[in-house]
């Protein structure tokens, strides 16, 4: 728009210049002079107008240039900040990807542990060891304890009789449980077969615990089957109630991490009560000895009192004897022997 105005002013100036040239060609005369003066004045005013417009345009150009520079600076700063934020987010995303990769590796490792029987047994033993060591004092349990029948139990709780030491087994038939979970709900035959396989595996495991870890005269009359999975424990009680009843009859109590923690807290309360009873016996023994010392002190006090009473009687007898001696002496001094009696010494 500003450029168009400048062009129009330039065209107008050219027209006025052309008129001035025409007036000059017409020659003299008053009218020619007046026309030349008017054209000269108009050209001068037009030149001033063009200069003002040029100055205004230069000012506007500088303002626009300044505003453009400021906007470019702001955009550059904003772009730099955005790039910095994007770089930080990329770094976080990279770290998150690394953590996800590590977690995937751990999940794969856990899957390998749960697939391998020996590794799975070690996993259950580690979890059992953590629960027991966090709840009971070190002298209240033994890991991998040997029994007199030659078997080795994963954990043996040392309890006084009754009930006696309680054995805990930390292995469980995961393969049959995984087959049960993998059975298609629509395939009734496969589901029934998987349920039957799971029941057989659990029944055999319960029987092994009963035969190996319940030793009369050495352990309690019951043992614990530790399932390091709440899902297996819930599946047993939800869909295999008969199997749970069989474990009760075999005196093999099935526990999960949650129920085992409650059992261990009960065991700790029993141990605390036993220690309190032991301490109570020691206190009663100490009180009995203290009462014996008090009785002996009373006898000695009575003896001392008798000694003091005898000494008091002896002192009174001495005073009586002294009074008699003084009385007899006075009688002797009172005899008339023809001489004045001698003065008696004062009593002390």
Secondary structure, 3 states (H helix, E strand, C coil): CHHHHHHHHHHHHHHHHHHHHHHHHHCCCHHHHHHHHHHHHHHHHHHHHHHHHHHHHHHHHHHHHHHHHHHHHHHHHHHHHHHHHHHHHHHHHHHHHHHHHHHHHHHHHHHHHHHCHHHHHHHHHHHHHHHHHHHCCHHHEEEEEECCCCCEEEEEECCCCCCCEEEEECCCCHHHHHHHHHCCCCCHHHHHHHHHHHHHHHHHHHHHHHHHHCCCCCEEEEEEEEECCHHHHHHHHHHCHHHHHHHHHCCEEEEEHHHHHHHHHHHHHHHHHHHHHHHHHHHHHHHHHHHHHHHHHHHHHHHHHHHHHHHHHHHHHHHHHHHHHHHHHHHHHCCCCCCCCCCCCCCC
